[in-house]
Amino acid sequence: MRFLKEMDIYKLIILLSLVLMPVCGWWISGLDDAIVLCNAAKRTATKRGGYLEEIGKLKKQIEVVAQNRRSESIENPSAYFEPRIRAADPQLRVDDFSPKQPKADPVTIGRQKAVDQVVAIDWGRGSDRREVSLDFVYAVVFNCESGARVGGPAGGPPSVWRLRHLELANVTTSKILRGYKTPPPEIEDRWHIQRMEFARREPRVK
C-alpha cells in the first residue's frame, strides 16, 4: 500500500513501460513474421504459373462448363459432332463415320477424382474405311474442339470437348509394310483414321 501511496505519474509510466515493452515486442515480432509470410505468399501467387494464374485458368474452365451445361454438345453429342465433321468435307457420306454414345471413364488427377465422358468416332473397317488427308483431320479436330457453329451465326460458348486419342495409318505405307518392303522417302497424304476419341471431364460424385 505504501508503494501505491508513493506512486506518481512518472513511476506509473515506468511501471507500464516495463510491463508493456515485452508485450509490444512479442506483438511486433508476430507482425514481422506475418509480413514475411504474406510477402512469400504474394510472390508465390503472382509468379509465372503461380496460384493467381492457375485460379484464372480454372475460372475460365468453370465458365466454359457452365455455358455448355444445357447445350446440345452435352445433351446430344451425336448431333454436335456430325455437322462439325461433315463441315470439314461436304462430300462425306452418312455411313463414312458414326459418333458413338458417351462412355464414362473414371480418372484421378492428383487427389481430384473425375469422370471423362468419352465419345468415339467410328470411321468404318477395312475397305469401307474412307481415305482422308491430314488437312481434313486437322479441320475435324479444330471444328469439334472450338465449338464452331455450322450453318449459323458465329459465336456461342467454347466447346467442352477435347481430342483424347487419335490414331492414323498411312494407306501407302500400310500396303508396303504388309509386303515387307521399305517405305519410300516421301509418302502420300492418304490416311485411314484408325481411332478418334473426344472427351469432356466432369467431377466424380463420391
Legacy VTK file of the C-alpha trace (Angstrom):
# vtk DataFile Version 3.0
C-alpha trace
ASCII
DATASET POLYDATA
POINTS 206 float
0.000 0.000 0.000
2.920 2.343 0.783
4.118 1.728 -2.781
0.758 2.915 -4.151
0.769 5.949 -1.898
4.184 6.971 -3.200
3.157 6.302 -6.823
3.249 9.322 -9.115
2.801 9.766 -12.840
6.473 9.150 -13.632
6.636 5.941 -11.637
3.378 4.793 -13.306
4.800 5.416 -16.775
7.966 3.480 -15.918
5.934 0.602 -14.478
3.652 0.430 -17.512
6.672 0.550 -19.817
8.275 -2.408 -18.058
5.063 -4.404 -18.473
4.118 -3.324 -21.991
7.543 -3.429 -23.648
7.767 -7.263 -23.699
4.140 -7.468 -24.852
4.708 -4.958 -27.652
7.951 -6.709 -28.622
6.097 -10.025 -28.949
3.330 -8.328 -30.968
5.821 -6.621 -33.308
7.723 -9.885 -33.780
4.474 -11.619 -34.716
3.664 -8.854 -37.203
7.104 -9.195 -38.783
6.604 -12.953 -39.201
3.146 -12.369 -40.713
4.566 -9.790 -43.139
7.278 -12.238 -44.236
4.659 -14.947 -44.837
2.401 -12.528 -46.729
5.252 -11.396 -48.979
6.184 -15.029 -49.676
2.551 -15.881 -50.476
2.332 -12.847 -52.770
5.465 -13.901 -54.664
4.170 -17.465 -54.985
0.765 -16.296 -56.219
1.968 -13.725 -58.745
4.910 -15.608 -60.271
4.614 -17.272 -63.669
2.488 -20.381 -63.253
1.520 -19.292 -59.725
-1.757 -19.553 -57.873
-3.370 -16.484 -59.489
-2.630 -17.796 -62.972
-3.937 -21.224 -62.028
-7.094 -19.724 -60.498
-7.655 -17.690 -63.673
-7.383 -20.817 -65.833
-9.755 -22.754 -63.576
-12.222 -19.859 -63.607
-12.289 -19.879 -67.426
-12.786 -23.651 -67.459
-15.665 -23.366 -64.994
-17.269 -20.671 -67.146
-16.991 -22.888 -70.231
-18.592 -25.819 -68.399
-21.388 -23.589 -67.066
-22.108 -22.202 -70.559
-22.255 -25.710 -72.033
-24.321 -27.260 -69.246
-27.566 -27.093 -71.212
-26.108 -27.052 -74.722
-26.542 -29.710 -77.407
-22.867 -30.631 -77.095
-23.649 -32.340 -73.765
-27.293 -33.313 -74.157
-26.854 -34.783 -77.660
-23.178 -35.369 -78.555
-24.020 -37.113 -81.829
-25.907 -34.047 -83.083
-22.949 -31.897 -82.012
-20.191 -33.874 -83.744
-21.909 -34.837 -87.016
-22.276 -31.359 -88.605
-18.809 -30.275 -87.489
-17.186 -33.351 -89.016
-19.196 -33.009 -92.234
-18.173 -29.340 -92.468
-14.557 -30.493 -92.938
-15.617 -32.256 -96.172
-19.141 -31.754 -97.534
-18.695 -34.876 -99.702
-18.652 -37.175 -96.685
-21.373 -39.798 -96.813
-23.637 -40.577 -93.895
-22.051 -44.011 -93.463
-18.428 -42.749 -93.606
-18.378 -42.089 -89.865
-20.518 -42.598 -86.798
-20.258 -40.864 -83.371
-20.887 -43.375 -80.602
-22.695 -42.842 -77.318
-20.540 -41.400 -74.500
-18.830 -43.874 -72.187
-17.744 -42.917 -68.670
-14.074 -43.425 -67.832
-13.111 -42.651 -64.181
-9.809 -40.786 -63.810
-7.800 -39.353 -60.900
-5.736 -36.164 -61.215
-3.676 -35.758 -58.081
-6.252 -36.033 -55.328
-9.147 -34.960 -57.527
-11.453 -37.665 -58.809
-13.219 -37.053 -62.101
-15.020 -38.822 -64.939
-14.155 -38.483 -68.618
-17.190 -38.805 -70.864
-15.597 -40.322 -73.981
-17.180 -40.215 -77.450
-15.550 -42.458 -80.046
-15.920 -41.597 -83.740
-16.154 -44.789 -85.781
-14.636 -44.435 -89.281
-15.528 -47.896 -90.572
-13.487 -51.023 -91.108
-11.314 -52.474 -93.875
-12.069 -51.418 -97.443
-15.141 -49.453 -96.284
-12.927 -47.009 -94.392
-12.650 -43.653 -96.164
-9.253 -42.234 -97.115
-8.644 -38.724 -95.760
-5.907 -36.078 -95.840
-4.142 -34.570 -92.854
-5.813 -31.226 -93.603
-9.158 -32.976 -93.188
-8.079 -34.431 -89.827
-6.897 -31.003 -88.616
-10.207 -29.444 -89.704
-12.250 -32.085 -87.862
-10.271 -31.629 -84.649
-10.500 -27.819 -84.883
-14.247 -27.820 -85.567
-15.000 -30.192 -82.690
-12.692 -28.563 -80.139
-13.549 -24.957 -80.972
-17.312 -25.429 -80.906
-17.546 -23.522 -84.198
-21.124 -23.158 -85.356
-22.029 -24.735 -88.670
-24.631 -23.120 -90.903
-25.484 -20.425 -88.375
-24.251 -17.171 -86.863
-20.818 -17.077 -85.276
-20.387 -17.016 -81.540
-21.596 -19.265 -78.788
-19.733 -20.856 -75.877
-16.399 -22.643 -76.416
-16.573 -26.421 -76.619
-16.020 -28.669 -73.603
-14.849 -31.491 -75.880
-11.125 -32.147 -76.368
-9.320 -34.682 -78.530
-8.375 -37.595 -76.281
-6.965 -40.133 -78.706
-6.045 -40.101 -82.392
-4.540 -42.978 -84.323
-3.813 -42.734 -88.059
-2.431 -45.225 -90.575
-0.934 -44.169 -93.891
-2.584 -46.054 -96.752
0.588 -46.284 -98.866
2.969 -47.441 -96.136
0.435 -49.912 -94.757
0.370 -51.730 -98.107
4.178 -51.614 -98.407
4.777 -52.888 -94.894
2.372 -55.754 -95.448
4.654 -56.811 -98.299
7.758 -56.396 -96.098
9.110 -53.670 -98.364
10.980 -50.489 -97.428
8.755 -47.367 -97.350
9.652 -44.562 -99.803
11.352 -41.341 -98.543
8.089 -39.452 -99.076
4.631 -40.843 -98.508
1.304 -39.849 -99.993
-1.155 -37.781 -97.977
-3.636 -40.650 -97.767
-4.694 -41.779 -94.326
-7.130 -44.069 -92.571
-8.439 -42.918 -89.187
-7.988 -45.992 -87.018
-9.190 -44.396 -83.803
-10.541 -40.987 -82.854
-11.947 -40.097 -79.444
-13.131 -36.863 -77.888
-13.769 -36.424 -74.169
-15.129 -33.938 -71.671
-14.279 -34.053 -67.977
-16.649 -33.632 -65.050
-16.229 -34.076 -61.260
-16.881 -37.548 -59.898
-19.587 -37.671 -57.258
-18.444 -39.814 -54.331
LINES 1 207
206 0 1 2 3 4 5 6 7 8 9 10 11 12 13 14 15 16 17 18 19 20 21 22 23 24 25 26 27 28 29 30 31 32 33 34 35 36 37 38 39 40 41 42 43 44 45 46 47 48 49 50 51 52 53 54 55 56 57 58 59 60 61 62 63 64 65 66 67 68 69 70 71 72 73 74 75 76 77 78 79 80 81 82 83 84 85 86 87 88 89 90 91 92 93 94 95 96 97 98 99 100 101 102 103 104 105 106 107 108 109 110 111 112 113 114 115 116 117 118 119 120 121 122 123 124 125 126 127 128 129 130 131 132 133 134 135 136 137 138 139 140 141 142 143 144 145 146 147 148 149 150 151 152 153 154 155 156 157 158 159 160 161 162 163 164 165 166 167 168 169 170 171 172 173 174 175 176 177 178 179 180 181 182 183 184 185 186 187 188 189 190 191 192 193 194 195 196 197 198 199 200 201 202 203 204 205
